[in-house]
Amino acid sequence: MDAFKNIVLTGKAIHAELSDDLKPPEEGLSAKTQSVVNMSLVRGTRGYIERIANQVNGAYENGWYDAAAVMLRRLIETLIIEAFEKHSIADRIKNPAGDFFFLRDLINATLNETTWNLGRNTKQALPKLKDIGDKSAHSRRYVAHRTDVEQLVPDVRAVVQELVFLAGLK
């Protein structure tokens, strides 16, 4: 009986020691692919933008399409705020309490902003990217599929690249 107890205790000790080694790194893993966001678009911008883009790609490559859509939504939101801040007009996208607008209003403000002239593709793509992100984040019965994200990849490129340039990050 003592031998069995020792084996169990040894097994538990090994498991405890290995469990920390088997966890992913504190700041996450690098995505293996760039299936949704081409990292060259965001490389050298801001660390948090690069990490968000990496998470979009990592979620997609693992088949976590709702997670990819939500992170894509976050990336767009972040880049819009960066663009307004770059042009010193962030007050145009804040409520009276000083909080940034929700994405719907951020997109409307971006589309109507006269400080810049958005390209046609970006104007058409922004609502589509918001839609999938909203469904994935807020709709109880919506579950994104690969093709839902895949079909938006050209839109992702257009929007991310334009917003990165408008934000003066490249």
VMD Tcl script that builds the backbone (N, CA, C; Angstrom):
set m [mol new atoms 510]
animate dup $m
set s [atomselect $m all]
$s set {name element resname resid chain x y z} {
  {N N MET 1 A 0.811 -1.192 0.000}
  {CA C MET 1 A 0.000 0.000 0.000}
  {C C MET 1 A 0.860 1.265 0.000}
  {N N ASP 2 A 1.981 1.217 0.761}
  {CA C ASP 2 A 2.869 2.367 0.806}
  {C C ASP 2 A 3.476 2.655 -0.563}
  {N N ALA 3 A 3.785 1.612 -1.332}
  {CA C ALA 3 A 4.340 1.792 -2.677}
  {C C ALA 3 A 3.327 2.503 -3.572}
  {N N PHE 4 A 2.080 2.099 -3.475}
  {CA C PHE 4 A 1.030 2.732 -4.287}
  {C C PHE 4 A 0.876 4.202 -3.904}
  {N N LYS 5 A 0.902 4.481 -2.587}
  {CA C LYS 5 A 0.776 5.852 -2.102}
  {C C LYS 5 A 1.946 6.703 -2.603}
  {N N ASN 6 A 3.142 6.129 -2.603}
  {CA C ASN 6 A 4.318 6.844 -3.097}
  {C C ASN 6 A 4.214 7.127 -4.595}
  {N N ILE 7 A 3.687 6.175 -5.334}
  {CA C ILE 7 A 3.516 6.363 -6.776}
  {C C ILE 7 A 2.529 7.506 -7.033}
  {N N VAL 8 A 1.426 7.518 -6.303}
  {CA C VAL 8 A 0.417 8.575 -6.461}
  {C C VAL 8 A 1.017 9.932 -6.107}
  {N N LEU 9 A 1.717 10.009 -4.994}
  {CA C LEU 9 A 2.329 11.270 -4.584}
  {C C LEU 9 A 3.378 11.741 -5.587}
  {N N THR 10 A 4.167 10.801 -6.102}
  {CA C THR 10 A 5.167 11.138 -7.110}
  {C C THR 10 A 4.482 11.648 -8.382}
  {N N GLY 11 A 3.423 10.986 -8.773}
  {CA C GLY 11 A 2.671 11.416 -9.960}
  {C C GLY 11 A 2.110 12.813 -9.789}
  {N N LYS 12 A 1.564 13.089 -8.622}
  {CA C LYS 12 A 1.022 14.430 -8.353}
  {C C LYS 12 A 2.128 15.477 -8.385}
  {N N ALA 13 A 3.281 15.146 -7.835}
  {CA C ALA 13 A 4.401 16.087 -7.819}
  {C C ALA 13 A 4.887 16.372 -9.238}
  {N N ILE 14 A 4.970 15.325 -10.048}
  {CA C ILE 14 A 5.389 15.499 -11.452}
  {C C ILE 14 A 4.367 16.350 -12.195}
  {N N HIS 15 A 3.095 16.065 -11.988}
  {CA C HIS 15 A 2.032 16.831 -12.646}
  {C C HIS 15 A 2.099 18.307 -12.260}
  {N N ALA 16 A 2.294 18.588 -10.975}
  {CA C ALA 16 A 2.373 19.970 -10.508}
  {C C ALA 16 A 3.563 20.693 -11.136}
  {N N GLU 17 A 4.683 19.991 -11.228}
  {CA C GLU 17 A 5.881 20.595 -11.798}
  {C C GLU 17 A 5.723 20.846 -13.294}
  {N N LEU 18 A 5.125 19.901 -14.001}
  {CA C LEU 18 A 4.974 20.026 -15.445}
  {C C LEU 18 A 3.851 20.971 -15.848}
  {N N SER 19 A 2.845 21.134 -15.010}
  {CA C SER 19 A 1.701 21.950 -15.413}
  {C C SER 19 A 2.125 23.379 -15.725}
  {N N ASP 20 A 3.070 23.923 -14.976}
  {CA C ASP 20 A 3.564 25.268 -15.287}
  {C C ASP 20 A 4.348 25.280 -16.592}
  {N N ASP 21 A 5.091 24.214 -16.856}
  {CA C ASP 21 A 5.869 24.133 -18.092}
  {C C ASP 21 A 4.987 23.973 -19.323}
  {N N LEU 22 A 3.805 23.417 -19.148}
  {CA C LEU 22 A 2.916 23.156 -20.281}
  {C C LEU 22 A 1.994 24.323 -20.612}
  {N N LYS 23 A 1.964 25.317 -19.771}
  {CA C LYS 23 A 1.127 26.489 -20.032}
  {C C LYS 23 A 1.736 27.315 -21.159}
  {N N PRO 24 A 0.886 28.024 -21.905}
  {CA C PRO 24 A 1.449 28.918 -22.922}
  {C C PRO 24 A 2.195 30.073 -22.256}
  {N N PRO 25 A 3.047 30.732 -22.988}
  {CA C PRO 25 A 3.795 31.867 -22.422}
  {C C PRO 25 A 2.841 32.943 -21.903}
  {N N GLU 26 A 3.299 33.697 -20.961}
  {CA C GLU 26 A 2.491 34.739 -20.318}
  {C C GLU 26 A 1.831 35.678 -21.338}
  {N N GLU 27 A 2.551 36.068 -22.379}
  {CA C GLU 27 A 2.003 37.002 -23.369}
  {C C GLU 27 A 1.457 36.292 -24.597}
  {N N GLY 28 A 1.242 34.985 -24.499}
  {CA C GLY 28 A 0.663 34.240 -25.607}
  {C C GLY 28 A 1.697 33.754 -26.598}
  {N N LEU 29 A 1.212 32.975 -27.548}
  {CA C LEU 29 A 2.063 32.423 -28.598}
  {C C LEU 29 A 1.935 33.249 -29.870}
  {N N SER 30 A 2.915 33.124 -30.727}
  {CA C SER 30 A 2.821 33.772 -32.035}
  {C C SER 30 A 1.994 32.889 -32.954}
  {N N ALA 31 A 1.120 33.526 -33.713}
  {CA C ALA 31 A 0.345 32.787 -34.699}
  {C C ALA 31 A 1.308 32.220 -35.736}
  {N N LYS 32 A 0.958 31.067 -36.271}
  {CA C LYS 32 A 1.808 30.430 -37.282}
  {C C LYS 32 A 1.538 31.012 -38.668}
  {N N THR 33 A 0.359 31.574 -38.853}
  {CA C THR 33 A -0.038 32.082 -40.161}
  {C C THR 33 A -0.423 33.556 -40.073}
  {N N GLN 34 A -0.660 34.119 -41.215}
  {CA C GLN 34 A -1.154 35.493 -41.324}
  {C C GLN 34 A -2.387 35.464 -42.216}
  {N N SER 35 A -3.296 34.565 -41.898}
  {CA C SER 35 A -4.447 34.305 -42.758}
  {C C SER 35 A -5.465 35.436 -42.800}
  {N N VAL 36 A -5.547 36.232 -41.764}
  {CA C VAL 36 A -6.539 37.307 -41.732}
  {C C VAL 36 A -5.866 38.667 -41.819}
  {N N VAL 37 A -4.916 38.924 -40.935}
  {CA C VAL 37 A -4.206 40.207 -40.929}
  {C C VAL 37 A -2.759 39.952 -41.309}
  {N N ASN 38 A -2.350 40.528 -42.401}
  {CA C ASN 38 A -0.956 40.420 -42.801}
  {C C ASN 38 A -0.138 41.245 -41.805}
  {N N MET 39 A 0.758 40.601 -41.104}
  {CA C MET 39 A 1.499 41.267 -40.036}
  {C C MET 39 A 2.383 42.401 -40.546}
  {N N SER 40 A 2.737 42.388 -41.810}
  {CA C SER 40 A 3.536 43.495 -42.342}
  {C C SER 40 A 2.759 44.811 -42.280}
  {N N LEU 41 A 1.432 44.736 -42.217}
  {CA C LEU 41 A 0.616 45.948 -42.119}
  {C C LEU 41 A 0.737 46.613 -40.750}
  {N N VAL 42 A 0.959 45.813 -39.712}
  {CA C VAL 42 A 0.971 46.361 -38.352}
  {C C VAL 42 A 2.341 46.285 -37.675}
  {N N ARG 43 A 3.282 45.576 -38.289}
  {CA C ARG 43 A 4.616 45.445 -37.695}
  {C C ARG 43 A 5.264 46.818 -37.577}
  {N N GLY 44 A 5.783 47.116 -36.399}
  {CA C GLY 44 A 6.454 48.391 -36.177}
  {C C GLY 44 A 5.499 49.515 -35.791}
  {N N THR 45 A 4.224 49.204 -35.560}
  {CA C THR 45 A 3.266 50.244 -35.174}
  {C C THR 45 A 3.319 50.417 -33.659}
  {N N ARG 46 A 2.486 49.715 -32.958}
  {CA C ARG 46 A 2.468 49.702 -31.498}
  {C C ARG 46 A 2.400 48.237 -31.072}
  {N N GLY 47 A 3.040 47.915 -29.975}
  {CA C GLY 47 A 3.064 46.533 -29.512}
  {C C GLY 47 A 1.676 45.962 -29.321}
  {N N TYR 48 A 0.770 46.738 -28.748}
  {CA C TYR 48 A -0.571 46.219 -28.500}
  {C C TYR 48 A -1.337 45.998 -29.804}
  {N N ILE 49 A -1.072 46.786 -30.815}
  {CA C ILE 49 A -1.716 46.576 -32.118}
  {C C ILE 49 A -1.189 45.300 -32.750}
  {N N GLU 50 A 0.108 45.092 -32.673}
  {CA C GLU 50 A 0.703 43.865 -33.207}
  {C C GLU 50 A 0.139 42.635 -32.496}
  {N N ARG 51 A -0.017 42.720 -31.174}
  {CA C ARG 51 A -0.530 41.569 -30.419}
  {C C ARG 51 A -1.995 41.291 -30.729}
  {N N ILE 52 A -2.779 42.343 -30.915}
  {CA C ILE 52 A -4.183 42.137 -31.282}
  {C C ILE 52 A -4.265 41.463 -32.650}
  {N N ALA 53 A -3.488 41.935 -33.614}
  {CA C ALA 53 A -3.476 41.329 -34.952}
  {C C ALA 53 A -3.030 39.870 -34.873}
  {N N ASN 54 A -2.027 39.604 -34.056}
  {CA C ASN 54 A -1.565 38.231 -33.862}
  {C C ASN 54 A -2.690 37.357 -33.312}
  {N N GLN 55 A -3.469 37.892 -32.377}
  {CA C GLN 55 A -4.568 37.125 -31.807}
  {C C GLN 55 A -5.674 36.869 -32.827}
  {N N VAL 56 A -5.916 37.814 -33.716}
  {CA C VAL 56 A -6.879 37.575 -34.800}
  {C C VAL 56 A -6.418 36.362 -35.603}
  {N N ASN 57 A -5.162 36.390 -36.019}
  {CA C ASN 57 A -4.619 35.297 -36.832}
  {C C ASN 57 A -4.583 33.976 -36.067}
  {N N GLY 58 A -4.158 34.012 -34.818}
  {CA C GLY 58 A -4.072 32.793 -34.018}
  {C C GLY 58 A -5.439 32.170 -33.776}
  {N N ALA 59 A -6.430 32.998 -33.490}
  {CA C ALA 59 A -7.783 32.477 -33.283}
  {C C ALA 59 A -8.307 31.851 -34.575}
  {N N TYR 60 A -8.064 32.511 -35.689}
  {CA C TYR 60 A -8.530 31.986 -36.978}
  {C C TYR 60 A -7.876 30.638 -37.294}
  {N N GLU 61 A -6.564 30.552 -37.133}
  {CA C GLU 61 A -5.867 29.314 -37.494}
  {C C GLU 61 A -6.244 28.149 -36.591}
  {N N ASN 62 A -6.769 28.455 -35.410}
  {CA C ASN 62 A -7.231 27.406 -34.507}
  {C C ASN 62 A -8.719 27.105 -34.659}
  {N N GLY 63 A -9.370 27.791 -35.588}
  {CA C GLY 63 A -10.788 27.545 -35.826}
  {C C GLY 63 A -11.704 28.227 -34.836}
  {N N TRP 64 A -11.196 29.212 -34.135}
  {CA C TRP 64 A -12.002 29.965 -33.170}
  {C C TRP 64 A -12.472 31.245 -33.863}
  {N N TYR 65 A -13.422 31.080 -34.766}
  {CA C TYR 65 A -13.817 32.151 -35.674}
  {C C TYR 65 A -14.537 33.297 -34.974}
  {N N ASP 66 A -15.330 32.995 -33.948}
  {CA C ASP 66 A -15.947 34.084 -33.192}
  {C C ASP 66 A -14.877 34.912 -32.484}
  {N N ALA 67 A -13.904 34.248 -31.908}
  {CA C ALA 67 A -12.814 34.951 -31.234}
  {C C ALA 67 A -12.047 35.814 -32.241}
  {N N ALA 68 A -11.808 35.281 -33.426}
  {CA C ALA 68 A -11.113 36.053 -34.465}
  {C C ALA 68 A -11.921 37.290 -34.843}
  {N N ALA 69 A -13.233 37.135 -34.986}
  {CA C ALA 69 A -14.094 38.252 -35.368}
  {C C ALA 69 A -14.128 39.323 -34.276}
  {N N VAL 70 A -14.178 38.899 -33.024}
  {CA C VAL 70 A -14.201 39.863 -31.918}
  {C C VAL 70 A -12.872 40.606 -31.839}
  {N N MET 71 A -11.776 39.899 -32.009}
  {CA C MET 71 A -10.472 40.560 -31.978}
  {C C MET 71 A -10.291 41.477 -33.187}
  {N N LEU 72 A -10.854 41.095 -34.306}
  {CA C LEU 72 A -10.815 41.958 -35.485}
  {C C LEU 72 A -11.584 43.247 -35.208}
  {N N ARG 73 A -12.718 43.109 -34.565}
  {CA C ARG 73 A -13.517 44.268 -34.162}
  {C C ARG 73 A -12.685 45.181 -33.261}
  {N N ARG 74 A -11.979 44.588 -32.313}
  {CA C ARG 74 A -11.135 45.359 -31.397}
  {C C ARG 74 A -9.999 46.064 -32.148}
  {N N LEU 75 A -9.413 45.382 -33.120}
  {CA C LEU 75 A -8.338 45.981 -33.908}
  {C C LEU 75 A -8.835 47.218 -34.653}
  {N N ILE 76 A -9.997 47.113 -35.288}
  {CA C ILE 76 A -10.558 48.236 -36.038}
  {C C ILE 76 A -10.848 49.402 -35.092}
  {N N GLU 77 A -11.464 49.101 -33.965}
  {CA C GLU 77 A -11.776 50.117 -32.966}
  {C C GLU 77 A -10.501 50.842 -32.516}
  {N N THR 78 A -9.474 50.081 -32.231}
  {CA C THR 78 A -8.202 50.643 -31.775}
  {C C THR 78 A -7.590 51.539 -32.841}
  {N N LEU 79 A -7.598 51.083 -34.085}
  {CA C LEU 79 A -6.992 51.867 -35.166}
  {C C LEU 79 A -7.771 53.149 -35.445}
  {N N ILE 80 A -9.083 53.105 -35.314}
  {CA C ILE 80 A -9.881 54.326 -35.487}
  {C C ILE 80 A -9.495 55.348 -34.416}
  {N N ILE 81 A -9.410 54.905 -33.182}
  {CA C ILE 81 A -9.031 55.812 -32.093}
  {C C ILE 81 A -7.639 56.380 -32.333}
  {N N GLU 82 A -6.715 55.530 -32.772}
  {CA C GLU 82 A -5.351 55.990 -33.073}
  {C C GLU 82 A -5.362 57.080 -34.147}
  {N N ALA 83 A -6.194 56.918 -35.169}
  {CA C ALA 83 A -6.263 57.911 -36.253}
  {C C ALA 83 A -6.774 59.247 -35.732}
  {N N PHE 84 A -7.823 59.211 -34.931}
  {CA C PHE 84 A -8.353 60.456 -34.379}
  {C C PHE 84 A -7.341 61.118 -33.446}
  {N N GLU 85 A -6.654 60.324 -32.640}
  {CA C GLU 85 A -5.646 60.888 -31.745}
  {C C GLU 85 A -4.487 61.496 -32.524}
  {N N LYS 86 A -4.066 60.855 -33.578}
  {CA C LYS 86 A -2.958 61.366 -34.401}
  {C C LYS 86 A -3.269 62.762 -34.936}
  {N N HIS 87 A -4.527 62.967 -35.299}
  {CA C HIS 87 A -4.931 64.249 -35.882}
  {C C HIS 87 A -5.445 65.227 -34.819}
  {N N SER 88 A -5.240 64.892 -33.546}
  {CA C SER 88 A -5.640 65.737 -32.413}
  {C C SER 88 A -7.123 66.096 -32.428}
  {N N ILE 89 A -7.940 65.116 -32.829}
  {CA C ILE 89 A -9.390 65.336 -32.868}
  {C C ILE 89 A -10.130 64.226 -32.112}
  {N N ALA 90 A -9.470 63.641 -31.134}
  {CA C ALA 90 A -10.073 62.543 -30.376}
  {C C ALA 90 A -11.323 62.983 -29.631}
  {N N ASP 91 A -11.428 64.272 -29.317}
  {CA C ASP 91 A -12.623 64.766 -28.623}
  {C C ASP 91 A -13.888 64.567 -29.460}
  {N N ARG 92 A -13.740 64.405 -30.759}
  {CA C ARG 92 A -14.889 64.189 -31.649}
  {C C ARG 92 A -15.482 62.785 -31.530}
  {N N ILE 93 A -14.746 61.888 -30.864}
  {CA C ILE 93 A -15.235 60.508 -30.728}
  {C C ILE 93 A -15.387 60.113 -29.259}
  {N N LYS 94 A -15.626 61.133 -28.420}
  {CA C LYS 94 A -15.821 60.890 -26.990}
  {C C LYS 94 A -17.159 61.465 -26.541}
  {N N ASN 95 A -17.724 60.815 -25.552}
  {CA C ASN 95 A -18.963 61.327 -24.961}
  {C C ASN 95 A -18.624 62.413 -23.948}
  {N N PRO 96 A -19.621 63.082 -23.371}
  {CA C PRO 96 A -19.335 64.149 -22.400}
  {C C PRO 96 A -18.510 63.705 -21.192}
  {N N ALA 97 A -18.570 62.427 -20.845}
  {CA C ALA 97 A -17.776 61.919 -19.715}
  {C C ALA 97 A -16.324 61.653 -20.110}
  {N N GLY 98 A -16.000 61.801 -21.399}
  {CA C GLY 98 A -14.633 61.577 -21.864}
  {C C GLY 98 A -14.340 60.158 -22.308}
  {N N ASP 99 A -15.372 59.316 -22.369}
  {CA C ASP 99 A -15.194 57.936 -22.823}
  {C C ASP 99 A -15.361 57.868 -24.334}
  {N N PHE 100 A -14.584 56.983 -24.962}
  {CA C PHE 100 A -14.710 56.808 -26.400}
  {C C PHE 100 A -16.067 56.196 -26.736}
  {N N PHE 101 A -16.564 56.563 -27.901}
  {CA C PHE 101 A -17.836 56.027 -28.387}
  {C C PHE 101 A -17.736 54.520 -28.593}
  {N N PHE 102 A -18.900 53.891 -28.708}
  {CA C PHE 102 A -18.969 52.503 -29.118}
  {C C PHE 102 A -18.630 52.425 -30.605}
  {N N LEU 103 A -18.318 51.226 -31.072}
  {CA C LEU 103 A -17.821 51.055 -32.436}
  {C C LEU 103 A -18.760 51.633 -33.489}
  {N N ARG 104 A -20.062 51.463 -33.338}
  {CA C ARG 104 A -21.012 52.007 -34.327}
  {C C ARG 104 A -20.769 53.493 -34.535}
  {N N ASP 105 A -20.668 54.219 -33.423}
  {CA C ASP 105 A -20.469 55.665 -33.508}
  {C C ASP 105 A -19.052 56.027 -33.938}
  {N N LEU 106 A -18.083 55.199 -33.574}
  {CA C LEU 106 A -16.714 55.422 -34.055}
  {C C LEU 106 A -16.655 55.317 -35.576}
  {N N ILE 107 A -17.336 54.310 -36.111}
  {CA C ILE 107 A -17.341 54.135 -37.561}
  {C C ILE 107 A -18.066 55.289 -38.243}
  {N N ASN 108 A -19.211 55.691 -37.707}
  {CA C ASN 108 A -19.931 56.826 -38.293}
  {C C ASN 108 A -19.070 58.081 -38.284}
  {N N ALA 109 A -18.384 58.332 -37.178}
  {CA C ALA 109 A -17.513 59.504 -37.094}
  {C C ALA 109 A -16.361 59.396 -38.086}
  {N N THR 110 A -15.822 58.210 -38.244}
  {CA C THR 110 A -14.715 57.996 -39.187}
  {C C THR 110 A -15.170 58.232 -40.620}
  {N N LEU 111 A -16.345 57.707 -40.956}
  {CA C LEU 111 A -16.874 57.873 -42.307}
  {C C LEU 111 A -17.209 59.332 -42.617}
  {N N ASN 112 A -17.589 60.092 -41.614}
  {CA C ASN 112 A -18.004 61.481 -41.816}
  {C C ASN 112 A -16.906 62.503 -41.558}
  {N N GLU 113 A -15.748 62.036 -41.113}
  {CA C GLU 113 A -14.660 62.955 -40.778}
  {C C GLU 113 A -14.108 63.611 -42.034}
  {N N THR 114 A -13.976 64.929 -42.003}
  {CA C THR 114 A -13.476 65.672 -43.175}
  {C C THR 114 A -11.965 65.903 -43.124}
  {N N THR 115 A -11.332 65.533 -42.019}
  {CA C THR 115 A -9.874 65.684 -41.907}
  {C C THR 115 A -9.168 64.786 -42.913}
  {N N TRP 116 A -9.794 63.693 -43.291}
  {CA C TRP 116 A -9.231 62.750 -44.251}
  {C C TRP 116 A -10.289 62.340 -45.253}
  {N N ASN 117 A -9.835 61.708 -46.275}
  {CA C ASN 117 A -10.726 61.210 -47.322}
  {C C ASN 117 A -10.524 59.704 -47.417}
  {N N LEU 118 A -11.439 58.959 -46.816}
  {CA C LEU 118 A -11.324 57.494 -46.851}
  {C C LEU 118 A -11.544 56.967 -48.263}
  {N N GLY 119 A -10.837 55.895 -48.572}
  {CA C GLY 119 A -11.035 55.235 -49.851}
  {C C GLY 119 A -12.390 54.531 -49.900}
  {N N ARG 120 A -12.868 54.331 -51.089}
  {CA C ARG 120 A -14.163 53.677 -51.312}
  {C C ARG 120 A -14.226 52.301 -50.661}
  {N N ASN 121 A -13.150 51.522 -50.800}
  {CA C ASN 121 A -13.135 50.169 -50.228}
  {C C ASN 121 A -13.257 50.197 -48.709}
  {N N THR 122 A -12.581 51.131 -48.070}
  {CA C THR 122 A -12.656 51.234 -46.616}
  {C C THR 122 A -14.055 51.651 -46.185}
  {N N LYS 123 A -14.644 52.595 -46.902}
  {CA C LYS 123 A -16.005 53.041 -46.569}
  {C C LYS 123 A -16.995 51.879 -46.637}
  {N N GLN 124 A -16.845 51.034 -47.623}
  {CA C GLN 124 A -17.754 49.894 -47.781}
  {C C GLN 124 A -17.442 48.778 -46.786}
  {N N ALA 125 A -16.176 48.634 -46.435}
  {CA C ALA 125 A -15.754 47.507 -45.600}
  {C C ALA 125 A -16.021 47.706 -44.113}
  {N N LEU 126 A -15.902 48.919 -43.627}
  {CA C LEU 126 A -16.043 49.147 -42.184}
  {C C LEU 126 A -17.344 48.585 -41.605}
  {N N PRO 127 A -18.500 48.855 -42.216}
  {CA C PRO 127 A -19.739 48.279 -41.658}
  {C C PRO 127 A -19.762 46.749 -41.689}
  {N N LYS 128 A -19.167 46.146 -42.695}
  {CA C LYS 128 A -19.142 44.678 -42.768}
  {C C LYS 128 A -18.285 44.085 -41.659}
  {N N LEU 129 A -17.156 44.702 -41.381}
  {CA C LEU 129 A -16.272 44.213 -40.320}
  {C C LEU 129 A -16.930 44.397 -38.953}
  {N N LYS 130 A -17.627 45.499 -38.788}
  {CA C LYS 130 A -18.359 45.726 -37.542}
  {C C LYS 130 A -19.440 44.666 -37.368}
  {N N ASP 131 A -20.138 44.352 -38.437}
  {CA C ASP 131 A -21.260 43.412 -38.371}
  {C C ASP 131 A -20.828 42.038 -37.862}
  {N N ILE 132 A -19.766 41.480 -38.425}
  {CA C ILE 132 A -19.346 40.148 -37.970}
  {C C ILE 132 A -18.833 40.207 -36.541}
  {N N GLY 133 A -18.122 41.273 -36.187}
  {CA C GLY 133 A -17.647 41.415 -34.813}
  {C C GLY 133 A -18.792 41.543 -33.828}
  {N N ASP 134 A -19.811 42.290 -34.209}
  {CA C ASP 134 A -20.985 42.444 -33.340}
  {C C ASP 134 A -21.727 41.130 -33.168}
  {N N LYS 135 A -21.938 40.429 -34.271}
  {CA C LYS 135 A -22.645 39.142 -34.183}
  {C C LYS 135 A -21.878 38.170 -33.291}
  {N N SER 136 A -20.573 38.096 -33.484}
  {CA C SER 136 A -19.761 37.167 -32.696}
  {C C SER 136 A -19.696 37.560 -31.227}
  {N N ALA 137 A -19.741 38.847 -30.951}
  {CA C ALA 137 A -19.640 39.301 -29.564}
  {C C ALA 137 A -20.983 39.331 -28.843}
  {N N HIS 138 A -22.063 39.600 -29.577}
  {CA C HIS 138 A -23.321 39.911 -28.897}
  {C C HIS 138 A -24.507 39.013 -29.229}
  {N N SER 139 A -24.421 38.223 -30.280}
  {CA C SER 139 A -25.571 37.395 -30.665}
  {C C SER 139 A -25.439 36.005 -30.054}
  {N N ARG 140 A -26.393 35.650 -29.227}
  {CA C ARG 140 A -26.317 34.366 -28.514}
  {C C ARG 140 A -26.304 33.168 -29.452}
  {N N ARG 141 A -26.990 33.250 -30.556}
  {CA C ARG 141 A -27.140 32.079 -31.412}
  {C C ARG 141 A -26.289 32.130 -32.683}
  {N N TYR 142 A -25.528 33.161 -32.834}
  {CA C TYR 142 A -24.640 33.260 -33.996}
  {C C TYR 142 A -23.316 32.604 -33.651}
  {N N VAL 143 A -22.878 31.714 -34.514}
  {CA C VAL 143 A -21.565 31.097 -34.371}
  {C C VAL 143 A -20.859 31.261 -35.716}
  {N N ALA 144 A -19.786 32.024 -35.710}
  {CA C ALA 144 A -19.060 32.299 -36.947}
  {C C ALA 144 A -18.412 31.031 -37.494}
  {N N HIS 145 A -18.360 30.967 -38.811}
  {CA C HIS 145 A -17.695 29.870 -39.519}
  {C C HIS 145 A -16.496 30.433 -40.272}
  {N N ARG 146 A -15.652 29.533 -40.711}
  {CA C ARG 146 A -14.442 29.938 -41.430}
  {C C ARG 146 A -14.766 30.887 -42.584}
  {N N THR 147 A -15.775 30.540 -43.380}
  {CA C THR 147 A -16.080 31.362 -44.558}
  {C C THR 147 A -16.571 32.761 -44.185}
  {N N ASP 148 A -17.182 32.906 -43.012}
  {CA C ASP 148 A -17.620 34.232 -42.574}
  {C C ASP 148 A -16.429 35.179 -42.439}
  {N N VAL 149 A -15.341 34.664 -41.902}
  {CA C VAL 149 A -14.137 35.476 -41.731}
  {C C VAL 149 A -13.357 35.552 -43.041}
  {N N GLU 150 A -13.231 34.421 -43.705}
  {CA C GLU 150 A -12.443 34.336 -44.955}
  {C C GLU 150 A -12.877 35.362 -45.997}
  {N N GLN 151 A -14.186 35.499 -46.153}
  {CA C GLN 151 A -14.681 36.399 -47.203}
  {C C GLN 151 A -14.367 37.868 -46.912}
  {N N LEU 152 A -13.995 38.167 -45.669}
  {CA C LEU 152 A -13.707 39.546 -45.285}
  {C C LEU 152 A -12.220 39.894 -45.334}
  {N N VAL 153 A -11.380 38.930 -45.643}
  {CA C VAL 153 A -9.932 39.165 -45.627}
  {C C VAL 153 A -9.521 40.338 -46.533}
  {N N PRO 154 A -10.035 40.454 -47.764}
  {CA C PRO 154 A -9.666 41.638 -48.568}
  {C C PRO 154 A -10.115 42.953 -47.911}
  {N N ASP 155 A -11.262 42.939 -47.252}
  {CA C ASP 155 A -11.736 44.126 -46.544}
  {C C ASP 155 A -10.832 44.451 -45.358}
  {N N VAL 156 A -10.382 43.414 -44.661}
  {CA C VAL 156 A -9.481 43.601 -43.526}
  {C C VAL 156 A -8.219 44.303 -43.993}
  {N N ARG 157 A -7.668 43.837 -45.078}
  {CA C ARG 157 A -6.440 44.453 -45.595}
  {C C ARG 157 A -6.643 45.920 -45.911}
  {N N ALA 158 A -7.725 46.233 -46.625}
  {CA C ALA 158 A -7.989 47.617 -47.025}
  {C C ALA 158 A -8.156 48.521 -45.806}
  {N N VAL 159 A -8.956 48.085 -44.851}
  {CA C VAL 159 A -9.254 48.910 -43.684}
  {C C VAL 159 A -8.029 49.067 -42.781}
  {N N VAL 160 A -7.374 47.968 -42.466}
  {CA C VAL 160 A -6.222 48.037 -41.568}
  {C C VAL 160 A -5.136 48.902 -42.177}
  {N N GLN 161 A -4.831 48.687 -43.445}
  {CA C GLN 161 A -3.766 49.467 -44.067}
  {C C GLN 161 A -4.111 50.955 -44.085}
  {N N GLU 162 A -5.333 51.300 -44.446}
  {CA C GLU 162 A -5.702 52.709 -44.510}
  {C C GLU 162 A -5.688 53.350 -43.120}
  {N N LEU 163 A -6.241 52.662 -42.129}
  {CA C LEU 163 A -6.259 53.239 -40.794}
  {C C LEU 163 A -4.858 53.362 -40.190}
  {N N VAL 164 A -4.002 52.404 -40.464}
  {CA C VAL 164 A -2.612 52.490 -39.990}
  {C C VAL 164 A -1.938 53.746 -40.567}
  {N N PHE 165 A -2.168 53.994 -41.854}
  {CA C PHE 165 A -1.587 55.194 -42.479}
  {C C PHE 165 A -2.212 56.469 -41.917}
  {N N LEU 166 A -3.546 56.494 -41.761}
  {CA C LEU 166 A -4.215 57.668 -41.211}
  {C C LEU 166 A -3.747 57.959 -39.784}
  {N N ALA 167 A -3.438 56.910 -39.048}
  {CA C ALA 167 A -2.974 57.071 -37.671}
  {C C ALA 167 A -1.489 57.453 -37.608}
  {N N GLY 168 A -0.840 57.524 -38.765}
  {CA C GLY 168 A 0.562 57.893 -38.804}
  {C C GLY 168 A 1.478 56.850 -38.195}
  {N N LEU 169 A 1.019 55.605 -38.205}
  {CA C LEU 169 A 1.811 54.539 -37.605}
  {C C LEU 169 A 2.783 53.908 -38.595}
  {N N LYS 170 A 2.649 54.264 -39.856}
  {CA C LYS 170 A 3.577 53.798 -40.907}
  {C C LYS 170 A 3.804 54.928 -41.866}
}
mol reanalyze $m
mol bondsrecalc $m
mol representation Tube
mol addrep $m
